[in-house]
Amino acid sequence: MKFRWRFLSVGLLALIILGLPSLAASQTAIVNGVSYLVSSQKPDGSWGGDIFETESTPTTIAVLEALKALDQTGTPTYANAILWIGNQYLETTDYLSERICVHSIPGKDKDILLSYLDKLVIAWGGYDDYQVNNLDTALALLAPSASQGVPAALDTVPGHKLVLENHVMKVYRVSVDPKQSTGIRSRTLPWLRISVSQSTISIQEPGKNIQTLETKPGDYCWYEGPTTDSIENVGLTKYEAIEIELK
């Protein structure tokens, strides 16, 4: 069973890139693979661990890469995994580089990674003051370019639409159908949330308990920022809100 998780995730990516002789067979294999990953996710949002004989951090990152490639980023499964990986304390070059590829922690991961650069030979080792090597240098170089594909603007997050922008603020209209999720969202600036519908949502933030809210029109909440969260509509009616991000 060792490495089973990483092989499964890589296998799903291979199906996307290479394809199968039969489109129906390809779709079935992908659906079955995703279903297996979803059903096998641990309660804390990760995959792997002692039971599966794989390390949790690289396994969870591999699954996130597969789900992202399959456009499954708007699901609670993906959001829970992102929250877990974002809450991990990582120090080594390989783990930091891999996390940057799926979810860079603003002001942390890249700064730490750059601090490991050997200024004399312009290369990386596995850790600060470690001997430089080809593998860690390659991983470190891949991370910034890969992270450029991670959506940063909220209008790229499912259910978000930018309706106004000026030199002072950005205004987003948020709409989430029942049993759907925004996926992970990150902000570095202060912002205000104003509910415009009556619904029930759960809010997940790294290192915090899940918060369930009964919203009604006119409810508001101010956030000083930075914040990283995910909103899931756990009610029966559509959740709608206006979110104002100050510049």
N, C-alpha and C positions, 0 to 999 in steps of 0.2 A: 504493500500500500504506500510505501515511501515514494514521495514526489508525485503521487497520484493527482493531487490538486493542481500543481503547476502544469503537469502534462495535459490535464483536461482543459485548463484555460488556454494553453498554447494551441491545443488541438482545435478549440473553437475559433481561434484567430486564423488557423490554417484553413479551416473550412471557408472562411470569408475570402481569404486571399486567393486560394487555389481553386475553390469550388469543387463540386462533385459531378460525376457524369449525369446524375439525375437531379434536377432542381428540387423535386419533391423529396428525394432522399436527403438532400442537403438541408432543407428546411426542417425536416423531421429530426435530423441529427442535432441541429442547432437548438430547436425547441426542447428536446430531451436533455441536452447538456445544460441549458440555462435552468431548466426545472430542477435538475439535480443540484446545481449550485445554490439555487434559492432555498431548496428544502434542507440543505446541509449547512446553511449559515448558522453560526453559533449565536446564542442570545445576546452577546455583547457586540455583535456586528462583524466579527472576524471569521476567518476560516483557518483550518490547520490546528496545530497544537499536538499534545502528546498522543491523543487518541488516533490521530491521522498520520502520525510520524512525520510531520512536516512542520517547519517553523511558521508561526502565525503571521509575522510581518511580511516576508516575501510571498507567502501563499495568498494573503489578502490582497496585496498589490497586484499579483498576477490575475486574480479573479476580477478586480476592478478594471484592469486593462481590457479583459475580455468583454465585460459588460459595457464598457465605454465603446468598444469597437462595434458592438451589437446594438448600439443606441438604446441601452437600458439604463440611462443615467437619471431618468425621472421616476424611478421606482423606490419604494421604501428600502428594499434590499441594498441598493447602491448607496442611498443616503446614510443608512446605518453603518455601512462599511467605511464610508468617507469620514464619518464622525469618529469611528474607532481609530483609523489610521492617523487622523489628525491629532488625536489625543496621546499618541505614543511618543515617548522620549527617545529619539534616535540620535546616534552619534557617528556611526561609521559612514564612510563615503558611499558604499554601495546602497545602504538603506536610505540615506538621505537623497541620493540621486534617483532611486526608484520612486520615492514618495513624491518628489518634485514632478515626476512624469504624470502622476495621477491627481495630485492635490498639493500644491505648494503652500506652505504656511507662510503668510506674508511677513517679511522682515526677519525670518528665522532661518529656514532651510538653506536658501541661497547664500546668506551671509556666513553661515557655519561652513558650508561647502567651500566658499572662496577662501576662508581662513585656513583651510587645509592645503592650499596650493603651495608647493615648494617654489619659492621665488627664484632660486638659483637655476633649477632645471626646468621650471614651468611645467610641472606635472603633479599628479596626485598619488598619495598612498591610501591605505585603508583607514587612516585616522590621522589626527594632527601629529606631526613629527614621526610618522611611520615612513618606512622606505617606499619610495615611489615605485609604481609598477604600471604595466600596460592596461590591465583590466580596470583598475580603479580610475585611471586617467580617462579611459574611453567612456566609462559610466558617467563621470563628472561632466565630460564634454557633451554627452547626449542629453543630460537633464535640462539645461536651459532651453535648447531648441525644442525638446519634447513638450516642455511646459507651456510653450507658446500656443499649443493647441488646446490648452485647458481654458474653457470659457471664463473670462474675467468680468465682462459686462453683464449686468443683470438681465438685459433684454435678450441674452442668449440662454437664460435659464427657463425651463418649461413653465408656462403660465404667467410669464412676465412680459409686459409691453411698455416700452418707453413712450410716454405721451407728452412730456414737456421737458425741455432742458434749456437752461440759460447759465449765466456766469455765477449764479448763486446756488442752484439746485438741479437735481434730476428727479422727475416724478414718474413713478411706475404704477401701472394698474396691474394688480395681481388677481388671477382667477384660477382656482383649483377645484376640479370636479370631485365628487365623493369617491373615496378610496384611492385617490391619486396623491402624489407628492410633488413638491417643487424640486426635490433633489437638493444637493448641498448648495448653499449660498454663502459667499464671503464678502464682507465689507470692511473697509478700513476707516470709513468716515461716519460721523454721527448721522442718525436717521430716525424718522418718525413713521410709525405704522398706524393707519386709521382704518378700522373695519367699516365696511359698507353693506354687510349682509349678516344675517343670523345663521350661524353654523357652529360646528364643533371641530376644533383643530388640535393637533398635538404638535408641540415644538420641541425639537431635539437640539441640544447644544453640547459640544464636547465637554466631558467631565461633569455634566449636570444631569439630574433626573429628568425624565420626559415630563413636560408640562402640558396638561390638557386644558384648553380654554373654551368656554362657551361665549362666542362673540355675538355682538349685536351692533347695528349701525350707530356710529358715533364713538365706539370704543377706540381708545388710542393708547399707544405705548411709545415712550421715548428711549432710544438707545444711544449711549455716548460713543460706541464703537471702539475698537473694531469688534465685529461679531461674525461668528460662523454658525449657521443653523440650517435646519431643514423643517419645512412645514408639511404635515400630512393632514388631509381632510378625512377625519374619522367619523363625520356626521352623514346625514342623508341629503343635505342641500349644498349647493355650490358655495364655496368660500370666495368672497371678493373683498379686496382691500386696496387702499391707496398707500403707497410707500414713498416717502419723500427723503431723498438723500442729499444732505448739504455738502457743498464743495469747500 
